[in-house]
Amino acid sequence: MPASSIGYWCSIAAHQYFARLQEKLKHLDITHWYFVLLTIEESAGKLSQQEIANRLDLDKVAMMRALDHLSERGFIERCDCEGDRRKYLIKLTPKAKTAVKAIRKAYEE
């Protein structure tokens, strides 16, 4: 890809942006699933795994990886859905609510 290509420069900018974001948020131990936490927070715990995946345009495998990662670190919990035993709603833990504030601040900066 030639150095004068707009795609090249967008790629460089994106890499620098995410590197800086990860540096600001490294204390959270989340890696790159920040946007998943924000989506869960915005839904107030009323979305299932599939609904979150649909909103974020993630396939089933990527969504499971993200939720497993966040669950293992204590940021989310899967809760039974009243009226549908096959469905789990995803909710933030108190730990995640603090993290969401830090993520929003880092995005703003």
ChimeraX commands (.cxc) that place a marker at each C-alpha (Angstrom):
marker #1 position 0.00,0.00,0.00 radius 0.5
marker #1 position 1.57,3.32,-1.01 radius 0.5
marker #1 position 2.32,5.78,1.79 radius 0.5
marker #1 position 0.17,8.40,0.03 radius 0.5
marker #1 position -2.98,6.26,0.21 radius 0.5
marker #1 position -5.82,7.57,2.39 radius 0.5
marker #1 position -6.42,4.00,3.58 radius 0.5
marker #1 position -2.83,3.79,4.78 radius 0.5
marker #1 position -3.10,6.98,6.82 radius 0.5
marker #1 position -6.48,5.96,8.28 radius 0.5
marker #1 position -4.93,2.66,9.32 radius 0.5
marker #1 position -1.99,4.45,10.99 radius 0.5
marker #1 position -4.35,6.82,12.81 radius 0.5
marker #1 position -6.55,3.95,13.98 radius 0.5
marker #1 position -3.56,2.00,15.31 radius 0.5
marker #1 position -2.27,5.04,17.18 radius 0.5
marker #1 position -5.72,5.81,18.59 radius 0.5
marker #1 position -6.25,2.28,19.92 radius 0.5
marker #1 position -2.70,2.06,21.26 radius 0.5
marker #1 position -3.27,5.27,23.22 radius 0.5
marker #1 position -6.67,4.07,24.41 radius 0.5
marker #1 position -5.21,0.78,25.62 radius 0.5
marker #1 position -2.41,2.65,27.39 radius 0.5
marker #1 position -4.94,4.83,29.24 radius 0.5
marker #1 position -7.04,1.83,30.22 radius 0.5
marker #1 position -4.40,-0.84,30.85 radius 0.5
marker #1 position -5.27,-0.84,34.56 radius 0.5
marker #1 position -8.67,-2.35,33.68 radius 0.5
marker #1 position -7.22,-5.58,32.20 radius 0.5
marker #1 position -9.86,-5.67,29.46 radius 0.5
marker #1 position -7.73,-5.47,26.29 radius 0.5
marker #1 position -10.05,-4.33,23.50 radius 0.5
marker #1 position -13.63,-5.07,24.55 radius 0.5
marker #1 position -14.37,-1.56,25.85 radius 0.5
marker #1 position -17.19,-0.96,23.37 radius 0.5
marker #1 position -18.97,-4.13,24.53 radius 0.5
marker #1 position -19.10,-2.83,28.11 radius 0.5
marker #1 position -20.48,0.51,26.90 radius 0.5
marker #1 position -23.19,-1.24,24.88 radius 0.5
marker #1 position -24.20,-3.38,27.85 radius 0.5
marker #1 position -24.33,-0.30,30.07 radius 0.5
marker #1 position -26.51,1.57,27.59 radius 0.5
marker #1 position -28.97,-1.35,27.48 radius 0.5
marker #1 position -29.32,-1.37,31.29 radius 0.5
marker #1 position -29.01,-5.17,31.39 radius 0.5
marker #1 position -32.01,-5.79,29.15 radius 0.5
marker #1 position -30.21,-7.34,26.18 radius 0.5
marker #1 position -29.30,-10.96,25.56 radius 0.5
marker #1 position -25.96,-12.14,24.20 radius 0.5
marker #1 position -27.50,-12.42,20.73 radius 0.5
marker #1 position -29.05,-8.94,20.87 radius 0.5
marker #1 position -25.71,-7.41,21.88 radius 0.5
marker #1 position -23.98,-9.30,19.07 radius 0.5
marker #1 position -26.54,-7.98,16.60 radius 0.5
marker #1 position -26.12,-4.39,17.80 radius 0.5
marker #1 position -22.34,-4.61,17.50 radius 0.5
marker #1 position -22.37,-6.66,14.29 radius 0.5
marker #1 position -20.28,-9.40,15.92 radius 0.5
marker #1 position -20.52,-13.06,15.03 radius 0.5
marker #1 position -21.44,-15.62,17.68 radius 0.5
marker #1 position -17.83,-16.73,18.30 radius 0.5
marker #1 position -16.49,-13.17,18.74 radius 0.5
marker #1 position -19.37,-12.32,21.06 radius 0.5
marker #1 position -18.72,-15.39,23.22 radius 0.5
marker #1 position -15.01,-14.54,23.42 radius 0.5
marker #1 position -15.79,-10.98,24.48 radius 0.5
marker #1 position -18.33,-12.02,27.11 radius 0.5
marker #1 position -16.11,-14.82,28.44 radius 0.5
marker #1 position -13.20,-12.37,28.70 radius 0.5
marker #1 position -15.32,-9.80,30.54 radius 0.5
marker #1 position -16.94,-12.42,32.77 radius 0.5
marker #1 position -13.61,-13.98,33.79 radius 0.5
marker #1 position -12.42,-10.55,34.88 radius 0.5
marker #1 position -15.58,-9.83,36.87 radius 0.5
marker #1 position -17.09,-7.11,34.66 radius 0.5
marker #1 position -20.30,-8.83,33.59 radius 0.5
marker #1 position -22.68,-11.52,34.70 radius 0.5
marker #1 position -25.06,-13.66,32.72 radius 0.5
marker #1 position -28.53,-13.68,34.27 radius 0.5
marker #1 position -31.49,-15.91,33.50 radius 0.5
marker #1 position -34.16,-14.28,31.39 radius 0.5
marker #1 position -37.58,-14.44,32.94 radius 0.5
marker #1 position -39.90,-16.19,30.50 radius 0.5
marker #1 position -37.17,-17.71,28.30 radius 0.5
marker #1 position -34.93,-20.38,29.81 radius 0.5
marker #1 position -32.69,-20.47,26.71 radius 0.5
marker #1 position -31.79,-16.80,26.92 radius 0.5
marker #1 position -29.34,-15.00,29.20 radius 0.5
marker #1 position -29.38,-11.28,29.85 radius 0.5
marker #1 position -26.01,-9.60,30.25 radius 0.5
marker #1 position -25.58,-7.21,33.16 radius 0.5
marker #1 position -22.71,-5.15,34.47 radius 0.5
marker #1 position -21.20,-5.81,37.87 radius 0.5
marker #1 position -20.36,-2.96,40.26 radius 0.5
marker #1 position -16.72,-3.33,39.16 radius 0.5
marker #1 position -17.78,-2.67,35.56 radius 0.5
marker #1 position -19.69,0.48,36.44 radius 0.5
marker #1 position -16.44,2.03,37.66 radius 0.5
marker #1 position -14.66,0.80,34.52 radius 0.5
marker #1 position -17.32,2.32,32.26 radius 0.5
marker #1 position -16.64,5.75,33.76 radius 0.5
marker #1 position -12.93,5.36,33.01 radius 0.5
marker #1 position -13.65,4.15,29.46 radius 0.5
marker #1 position -15.94,7.10,28.72 radius 0.5
marker #1 position -13.33,9.51,30.08 radius 0.5
marker #1 position -10.58,7.92,27.97 radius 0.5
marker #1 position -12.81,8.12,24.85 radius 0.5
marker #1 position -13.44,11.80,25.52 radius 0.5
marker #1 position -9.73,12.54,25.98 radius 0.5
marker link #1:1,2 radius 0.2
marker link #1:2,3 radius 0.2
marker link #1:3,4 radius 0.2
marker link #1:4,5 radius 0.2
marker link #1:5,6 radius 0.2
marker link #1:6,7 radius 0.2
marker link #1:7,8 radius 0.2
marker link #1:8,9 radius 0.2
marker link #1:9,10 radius 0.2
marker link #1:10,11 radius 0.2
marker link #1:11,12 radius 0.2
marker link #1:12,13 radius 0.2
marker link #1:13,14 radius 0.2
marker link #1:14,15 radius 0.2
marker link #1:15,16 radius 0.2
marker link #1:16,17 radius 0.2
marker link #1:17,18 radius 0.2
marker link #1:18,19 radius 0.2
marker link #1:19,20 radius 0.2
marker link #1:20,21 radius 0.2
marker link #1:21,22 radius 0.2
marker link #1:22,23 radius 0.2
marker link #1:23,24 radius 0.2
marker link #1:24,25 radius 0.2
marker link #1:25,26 radius 0.2
marker link #1:26,27 radius 0.2
marker link #1:27,28 radius 0.2
marker link #1:28,29 radius 0.2
marker link #1:29,30 radius 0.2
marker link #1:30,31 radius 0.2
marker link #1:31,32 radius 0.2
marker link #1:32,33 radius 0.2
marker link #1:33,34 radius 0.2
marker link #1:34,35 radius 0.2
marker link #1:35,36 radius 0.2
marker link #1:36,37 radius 0.2
marker link #1:37,38 radius 0.2
marker link #1:38,39 radius 0.2
marker link #1:39,40 radius 0.2
marker link #1:40,41 radius 0.2
marker link #1:41,42 radius 0.2
marker link #1:42,43 radius 0.2
marker link #1:43,44 radius 0.2
marker link #1:44,45 radius 0.2
marker link #1:45,46 radius 0.2
marker link #1:46,47 radius 0.2
marker link #1:47,48 radius 0.2
marker link #1:48,49 radius 0.2
marker link #1:49,50 radius 0.2
marker link #1:50,51 radius 0.2
marker link #1:51,52 radius 0.2
marker link #1:52,53 radius 0.2
marker link #1:53,54 radius 0.2
marker link #1:54,55 radius 0.2
marker link #1:55,56 radius 0.2
marker link #1:56,57 radius 0.2
marker link #1:57,58 radius 0.2
marker link #1:58,59 radius 0.2
marker link #1:59,60 radius 0.2
marker link #1:60,61 radius 0.2
marker link #1:61,62 radius 0.2
marker link #1:62,63 radius 0.2
marker link #1:63,64 radius 0.2
marker link #1:64,65 radius 0.2
marker link #1:65,66 radius 0.2
marker link #1:66,67 radius 0.2
marker link #1:67,68 radius 0.2
marker link #1:68,69 radius 0.2
marker link #1:69,70 radius 0.2
marker link #1:70,71 radius 0.2
marker link #1:71,72 radius 0.2
marker link #1:72,73 radius 0.2
marker link #1:73,74 radius 0.2
marker link #1:74,75 radius 0.2
marker link #1:75,76 radius 0.2
marker link #1:76,77 radius 0.2
marker link #1:77,78 radius 0.2
marker link #1:78,79 radius 0.2
marker link #1:79,80 radius 0.2
marker link #1:80,81 radius 0.2
marker link #1:81,82 radius 0.2
marker link #1:82,83 radius 0.2
marker link #1:83,84 radius 0.2
marker link #1:84,85 radius 0.2
marker link #1:85,86 radius 0.2
marker link #1:86,87 radius 0.2
marker link #1:87,88 radius 0.2
marker link #1:88,89 radius 0.2
marker link #1:89,90 radius 0.2
marker link #1:90,91 radius 0.2
marker link #1:91,92 radius 0.2
marker link #1:92,93 radius 0.2
marker link #1:93,94 radius 0.2
marker link #1:94,95 radius 0.2
marker link #1:95,96 radius 0.2
marker link #1:96,97 radius 0.2
marker link #1:97,98 radius 0.2
marker link #1:98,99 radius 0.2
marker link #1:99,100 radius 0.2
marker link #1:100,101 radius 0.2
marker link #1:101,102 radius 0.2
marker link #1:102,103 radius 0.2
marker link #1:103,104 radius 0.2
marker link #1:104,105 radius 0.2
marker link #1:105,106 radius 0.2
marker link #1:106,107 radius 0.2
marker link #1:107,108 radius 0.2
marker link #1:108,109 radius 0.2
view
